[in-house]
Amino acid sequence: MNRLYTALQKNKILQSIWTPLKSFYRKVKYLKFNNYPGLNGRISPRDAMFTGNIEHYMSVGNSAIENIETALKAANINFDSLNAVLDMPSGYGRVLRLLVTKVSPGKVTACEIDAEAIEFCAKEFGCKKILSSQDFSQLKFPENYSLIWVGSLFTHLNQEAFSSLLRLLFNSLERSGILVFTTHGKYSVETFERYWARQPVPVSHEQLQRALEKTNGFYYAPYYNSENYGISISLKHYVIALIESLFGSKARFIYYNERGWDDHQDVFAIQKTSEITI
C-alpha cells in the first residue's frame, strides 16, 4: 500500500485521477451520516454504536444526559458551573455530542482506547482528547474534573480492573466533583442468557446466581478473544460496599437509577468530599 501511495505521488496523471476519486468516495461515505434532524454533529462510519437506528442512537445519548443532569441536581450543581468534564469511554461521541451542547467543548475531554475515535471527537466537536490504556495504572489525566461520565466500561471489567478504574476516576475528580457511571445490575442477571447469546458465556443462569452469591454480587466472564475484557455484573449492594471500602467518608453516594441508562444498565453517582488521594 505504501508503494502505491508513493507511485501516486510521483505520477501527476495518476494523482490527478486519484485525488478527486478519493474526495468523491469520502463525500459519498459520509453523506448518509449527515442528515439527521436534531443530531449534533455527524456520525462516523466507524461508530459501532450506530447500527442504522437513529432514534435509538439519539435516545441512548439523551438517556445519559438525563441521568447526569439528575445526579448534578442531587448535588446542587448545574452544567454552567462545571470546570472540566471527562467522557470515558467516549467512543465516537454518542454521549459527548450532547455534553458539548451543555458545557463549552473546550472543557470536555474525550478519552478512549481507540485513537481514531478521540480524533474524530476532537475534530467534530472541538473537545480535548486523551488516549486511554488497557492498564489503568498507566493512565494519567492532565487535570481534575468536575464531572466524569463513564457509560458501559465497568460493565466489561474483572474485579481488579473494576476497583482500579473506580479509584483512578475518583482521584481524578476535583473536590465536590461528580462521578456518574453505569453497571450491569439485576436486570442483566434476569436477561443474561438472552442478552449475551452472541458470546460463548460459560455459565447457565443458575450457575450465575450461585457465583453472584459467592462473591457478594459480582460476576465476570472474559470474551472468547480476550482475557481482560468481557462481561461483568455488579449488583447494587456490591457497588455500594466497594465505594464505602475504597473511599469511606471521602465519597458521598448521591444517585442510583436501576435500569436508568437505555432501560438496561444501572446508573450510580458519587460525589468527592475531600481532596485527599485514596
C-alpha positions as CSV (number, residue, x, y, z in Angstrom):
1,M,0.0,0.0,0.0
2,N,2.8,2.4,0.8
3,R,4.3,1.7,-2.6
4,L,1.0,2.6,-4.3
5,Y,0.9,5.9,-2.5
6,T,4.5,6.6,-3.4
7,A,3.7,5.9,-7.1
8,L,0.7,8.1,-7.0
9,Q,2.7,11.0,-5.6
10,K,5.3,10.6,-8.3
11,N,2.9,10.3,-11.2
12,K,1.0,13.5,-11.8
13,I,-1.5,11.9,-14.2
14,L,-2.4,9.1,-11.7
15,Q,-2.5,11.7,-8.9
16,S,-4.9,13.9,-10.8
17,I,-7.3,11.0,-11.2
18,W,-6.9,9.5,-7.7
19,T,-7.3,12.7,-5.7
20,P,-10.8,13.7,-7.0
21,L,-11.9,10.0,-6.8
22,K,-10.8,9.8,-3.2
23,S,-12.6,13.1,-2.4
24,F,-15.8,11.8,-4.0
25,Y,-15.6,8.5,-2.2
26,R,-15.3,10.3,1.2
27,K,-18.2,12.5,0.4
28,V,-20.4,9.6,-0.5
29,K,-19.2,7.6,2.5
30,Y,-20.1,10.4,4.9
31,L,-23.2,11.7,3.2
32,K,-25.6,9.2,4.7
33,F,-24.4,10.1,8.2
34,N,-25.1,13.8,7.9
35,N,-28.8,14.2,7.5
36,Y,-30.3,13.5,10.9
37,P,-32.5,16.4,12.2
38,G,-31.8,17.2,15.9
39,L,-28.5,15.4,16.0
40,N,-25.4,17.4,16.9
41,G,-22.6,16.6,14.5
42,R,-22.0,13.7,12.1
43,I,-21.9,10.0,13.0
44,S,-18.6,8.4,12.0
45,P,-18.8,5.4,9.7
46,R,-16.7,3.6,12.3
47,D,-19.1,4.2,15.1
48,A,-20.1,0.7,16.2
49,M,-22.8,2.1,18.5
50,F,-24.8,3.3,15.4
51,T,-26.4,0.3,13.7
52,G,-28.8,2.3,11.5
53,N,-31.5,3.1,14.1
54,I,-31.0,6.9,14.6
55,E,-33.9,7.1,17.1
56,H,-32.3,4.6,19.4
57,Y,-28.9,6.1,19.0
58,M,-30.2,9.5,20.0
59,S,-32.3,8.1,22.8
60,V,-29.3,6.5,24.4
61,G,-27.4,9.8,24.4
62,N,-30.4,11.6,25.8
63,S,-30.8,9.0,28.5
64,A,-27.2,9.6,29.6
65,I,-27.7,13.3,29.7
66,E,-30.9,12.9,31.8
67,N,-29.1,10.8,34.3
68,I,-26.1,13.1,34.5
69,E,-28.4,16.2,35.0
70,T,-30.4,14.4,37.7
71,A,-27.1,13.5,39.5
72,L,-25.9,17.0,39.3
73,K,-29.1,18.4,40.7
74,A,-28.8,15.9,43.6
75,A,-25.5,17.6,44.4
76,N,-26.9,21.1,43.8
77,I,-24.7,21.6,40.8
78,N,-25.6,22.7,37.3
79,F,-23.8,22.3,33.9
80,D,-22.9,26.0,33.9
81,S,-20.7,25.6,37.0
82,L,-18.6,22.7,35.6
83,N,-14.9,23.4,35.1
84,A,-13.9,20.3,33.3
85,V,-15.7,17.2,32.0
86,L,-14.4,13.7,31.1
87,D,-16.3,11.2,28.9
88,M,-14.7,7.8,29.2
89,P,-15.0,5.8,27.0
90,S,-16.2,8.4,24.6
91,G,-16.4,6.2,21.6
92,Y,-17.3,8.3,18.6
93,G,-19.4,10.7,20.6
94,R,-22.7,9.2,21.2
95,V,-23.0,11.0,24.6
96,L,-20.2,13.5,24.1
97,R,-22.1,15.2,21.2
98,L,-24.7,16.2,23.8
99,L,-22.3,17.1,26.6
100,V,-20.7,19.8,24.3
101,T,-24.1,21.4,24.0
102,K,-24.3,21.7,27.8
103,V,-20.7,22.6,28.5
104,S,-18.2,24.5,26.4
105,P,-16.4,22.0,24.1
106,G,-13.1,23.3,25.4
107,K,-13.9,22.0,28.8
108,V,-14.8,18.5,27.6
109,T,-12.3,15.7,27.1
110,A,-12.9,12.5,25.1
111,C,-11.0,9.5,26.5
112,E,-10.9,6.3,24.6
113,I,-8.6,3.4,23.7
114,D,-9.4,3.9,20.0
115,A,-7.2,6.7,18.7
116,E,-9.4,7.3,15.7
117,A,-12.4,7.7,17.9
118,I,-11.0,10.5,20.0
119,E,-9.5,12.1,16.9
120,F,-13.0,12.2,15.4
121,C,-14.5,13.7,18.5
122,A,-11.8,16.4,18.7
123,K,-12.3,17.4,15.1
124,E,-16.1,17.0,15.0
125,F,-17.0,18.6,18.4
126,G,-14.0,20.7,19.3
127,C,-13.2,18.9,22.5
128,K,-9.9,17.8,24.0
129,K,-8.7,14.2,23.7
130,I,-6.8,11.7,25.8
131,L,-5.7,8.2,24.6
132,S,-6.7,5.6,27.2
133,S,-4.8,2.4,28.2
134,Q,-5.8,-1.1,29.0
135,D,-3.6,-0.7,32.1
136,F,-5.4,1.9,34.2
137,S,-2.3,2.3,36.4
138,Q,-0.6,3.8,33.3
139,L,-3.3,6.4,32.6
140,K,-2.6,9.9,33.8
141,F,-5.0,12.8,33.4
142,P,-3.7,16.3,33.0
143,E,-6.4,17.9,35.1
144,N,-9.1,17.1,37.7
145,Y,-12.7,17.0,36.6
146,S,-16.0,18.5,37.9
147,L,-17.9,15.7,36.1
148,I,-16.8,12.3,34.8
149,W,-19.3,10.2,32.8
150,V,-18.5,6.5,32.3
151,G,-21.0,4.7,30.1
152,S,-20.6,1.0,29.8
153,L,-17.0,0.4,30.8
154,F,-17.3,-1.0,34.3
155,T,-19.7,-3.5,32.6
156,H,-16.7,-5.2,30.9
157,L,-14.1,-5.4,33.7
158,N,-13.0,-8.0,36.1
159,Q,-12.9,-7.2,39.9
160,E,-9.3,-6.0,40.0
161,A,-9.8,-3.7,37.0
162,F,-13.2,-2.5,38.3
163,S,-11.6,-1.3,41.5
164,S,-8.6,0.1,39.8
165,L,-10.7,2.2,37.5
166,L,-13.0,3.4,40.2
167,R,-10.1,4.5,42.3
168,L,-8.4,6.3,39.3
169,L,-11.6,8.2,38.4
170,F,-12.4,9.2,41.9
171,N,-8.9,10.5,42.5
172,S,-9.2,12.5,39.2
173,L,-12.2,14.4,40.5
174,E,-11.9,17.9,41.8
175,R,-13.3,18.5,45.3
176,S,-17.1,18.2,45.1
177,G,-16.7,16.6,41.6
178,I,-19.3,14.0,40.5
179,L,-18.6,10.6,39.0
180,V,-21.5,9.1,37.1
181,F,-21.1,5.5,35.9
182,T,-23.1,2.5,34.7
183,T,-23.1,-1.2,35.5
184,H,-24.9,-4.4,34.7
185,G,-27.2,-5.0,37.5
186,K,-30.2,-7.1,38.5
187,Y,-31.9,-6.8,35.1
188,S,-28.8,-8.1,33.4
189,V,-29.0,-11.2,35.6
190,E,-32.6,-11.7,34.5
191,T,-31.7,-11.4,30.8
192,F,-28.3,-12.9,31.0
193,E,-28.7,-15.8,28.6
194,R,-30.7,-13.9,26.0
195,Y,-28.8,-10.7,26.1
196,W,-25.4,-12.3,25.7
197,A,-26.4,-15.1,23.4
198,R,-23.8,-14.0,20.8
199,Q,-21.0,-14.6,23.2
200,P,-19.9,-18.0,24.5
201,V,-20.8,-17.4,28.1
202,P,-19.5,-20.4,30.1
203,V,-22.3,-20.5,32.8
204,S,-26.0,-21.1,32.9
205,H,-28.4,-18.7,34.7
206,E,-28.4,-21.0,37.8
207,Q,-24.6,-21.1,37.9
208,L,-24.5,-17.3,37.5
209,Q,-26.8,-16.9,40.5
210,R,-24.6,-19.1,42.6
211,A,-21.4,-17.3,41.5
212,L,-23.0,-13.9,42.5
213,E,-23.8,-15.3,45.9
214,K,-20.3,-16.4,46.5
215,T,-18.8,-13.1,45.5
216,N,-21.4,-10.9,47.3
217,G,-22.7,-9.6,44.0
218,F,-20.0,-9.6,41.3
219,Y,-19.5,-11.8,38.3
220,Y,-17.1,-11.6,35.4
221,A,-16.5,-13.8,32.2
222,P,-14.0,-12.8,29.6
223,Y,-14.9,-12.7,25.9
224,Y,-13.6,-15.6,23.9
225,N,-10.9,-13.5,22.3
226,S,-9.7,-11.5,25.4
227,E,-8.6,-12.3,28.9
228,N,-9.0,-8.9,30.4
229,Y,-12.2,-7.7,28.7
230,G,-15.6,-9.4,28.8
231,I,-18.9,-9.3,30.7
232,S,-19.2,-8.1,34.3
233,I,-22.3,-7.9,36.5
234,S,-22.0,-5.9,39.7
235,L,-25.2,-5.7,41.8
236,K,-26.1,-2.6,43.7
237,H,-25.1,-3.8,47.1
238,Y,-21.7,-4.9,45.8
239,V,-21.0,-1.4,44.2
240,I,-22.1,0.5,47.3
241,A,-19.9,-1.7,49.5
242,L,-16.9,-1.2,47.2
243,I,-17.4,2.5,47.2
244,E,-17.5,2.6,51.0
245,S,-14.5,0.3,51.4
246,L,-12.4,2.3,48.9
247,F,-13.3,5.9,49.9
248,G,-15.2,5.9,53.2
249,S,-16.4,9.3,54.1
250,K,-14.4,10.9,51.2
251,A,-17.2,9.9,48.9
252,R,-20.9,10.7,49.1
253,F,-23.4,8.4,47.4
254,I,-25.9,10.8,45.7
255,Y,-27.8,8.9,43.0
256,Y,-28.9,5.5,41.8
257,N,-31.2,4.6,39.0
258,E,-31.9,1.0,38.3
259,R,-32.0,0.3,34.5
260,G,-31.6,4.0,34.2
261,W,-29.5,4.0,31.1
262,D,-31.2,2.9,27.9
263,D,-33.7,0.9,30.1
264,H,-30.9,-1.6,30.8
265,Q,-27.8,-0.5,32.8
266,D,-27.9,0.7,36.3
267,V,-26.6,4.3,36.9
268,F,-24.6,5.3,40.0
269,A,-23.3,8.7,41.0
270,I,-20.9,9.6,43.8
271,Q,-19.5,13.0,44.9
272,K,-16.0,13.6,46.2
273,T,-15.9,15.4,49.5
274,S,-12.2,15.6,50.1
275,E,-9.0,16.5,48.2
276,I,-7.2,13.5,49.7
277,T,-6.0,10.9,47.2
278,I,-7.1,7.4,48.0
